[in-house]
Amino acid sequence: MQGDINWFESRARLTPTETAVIEARTDQSWSYQQLRERAERLAQYFKSNGIQKGDRVAILASNHISYFDFFFACMKTGAIFVPLNWRLAEAELTYILDDAAPVLIGVEPQYLEKLPSRKTEAEVQLIPDSNYLDLLSAEPAAFHTELKETDPLAMIYTGGTTGRPKGVVLSHRSILWNAMNTVITWSLSKEDTTLTCMPMFHTGGLNVYCLPLLLVGGKIVLASEFDPKQAVEDLLKYRCTVVLFVPTMYHMIIQTKVFQRSSFPDMKVFVSGGAPCPNPIYEAFAKKGLAFKEGYGLTEAGPNNFYIESKDVMQKPGSVGKPMLFNDIRIVTDDGVQAAAEEVGELLLRGNHSFEFYWNKPDQTADTIRDGWIHTGDLARSDAEGFVYIVGRKKDMIITGGENVYPLEVENWLEAHEAVDEVAVIGLEDDKWGEVVTAFVVLKTELSVAELETYCKQKLTRYKVPKQFYLVDELPKTPVGKIDKAKLKKEAAKQKDSTIS
């Protein structure tokens, strides 16, 4: 089993001189052998400073080569890799540091002030600086750590929009099987190159393409920040073949002139994840004849779970496809019965890519993993051919006057209007209806609430038409670019009696 756990050493042995990582800003590159040596030297530093199997090692940095140094050093030593969200406020970061209790934190200098003002027990190591580079300069001594496939390798904290963030513990097995499943099901190869703008403290940045491509011998281009114009230019410059962005990123990308005039000859497929993708984005890629598809995942499950052929995307609009090769799914009704075709139910996932447990939260672990199945809290349906559609979050479903309304359906119709830029639909408490359908709308050009209501009535059943519209300048976003509906609900609750018209 050690060969499986130390798969990166095997990869470096097979393709030592091939380029593994490129830093987009500086164009500096590292081969697989160089990446392995950096990780080994950092692992030696861990061992010589008393860091043991099971100890947490954190990193607080924008996308940088040091993420791989820390991750693969943890893989070798048995320490647990904890990437920290640098967008968090001090109080939120303090909670995570108290929960994870890391013994070492690698910090990019610009984020040093983000650390809690009170004294932390963890050693703080600045990256990159001369001292950090010194850690990677000495020849490592040989050592061996006894590891099992179920031992923790990484702990990624969820966003915490519905409560305290949870540390999702991914084992060596979880991460390897997600990578293998992705490589085989998505047909990745050593010829593939991806651009990573998604923050690597998020599972999308780390596990969707980065680790699967490093397993198969491909190439990673790291961008430390996202700029839509620069992202398109980097895709073209480095001849990227696959890429992941969240819908908000695509929303900005398709409006750039460089996207509109480019043909992307090397791109096999653009993938959207993190949130349901609006139809106008699909249409922008379809007009250019570019392969575009939507994925689905969550930190607790890999995160990769589905695959859809590019040829099926337009025939099955909005579908995430069918389960990947090495994972199972179920869609169940509220009474736990398998849902029929086209019937909406909760999506359950199972496979070796699943997380092991929530750190320090046994009750929440038991509530999420039941009989080996991850209960995602997401609502889905499958058609007669087995193609799966994500309907929305179970907690986001609106029950108004006894009728179920799925916000995504309303959002898709509103976003199809040429004057509408972005939309979020939520349910707000109401004495008469239980909840009322409420839409927050960002406009491109002038449009009245009355016109929006008339437009909705053309397509939507009466109870699905929003009873309240809020015209806003922008929608709040989470650190990874998702629309923050929890924040919208809080803001709307403060002024629920005032409807903008």
Beta strands, then each sheet from edge to edge (+ up, - down):
strand 1: 19-23
strand 2: 29-31
strand 3: 56-60
strand 4: 80-83
strand 5: 104-107
strand 6: 123-126
strand 7: 152-157
strand 8: 167-171
strand 9: 193-196
strand 10: 219-222
strand 11: 242-245
strand 12: 269-272
strand 13: 292-294
strand 14: 306-307
strand 15: 319-323
strand 16: 328-332
strand 17: 345-350
strand 18: 357-358
strand 19: 369-370
strand 20: 373-382
strand 21: 388-393
strand 22: 398-400
strand 23: 403-405
strand 24: 420-430
strand 25: 434-443
strand 26: 468-471
sheet 1: 2+ 1- 10- 9- 11- 12- 13-
sheet 2: 4+ 3+ 5+ 6+
sheet 3: 7+ 8- 18+
sheet 4: 14+ 15- 21+ 20- 17+ 16-
sheet 5: 14+ 15- 21+ 20- 19+
sheet 6: 22+ 23-
sheet 7: 24+ 25- 26-
end
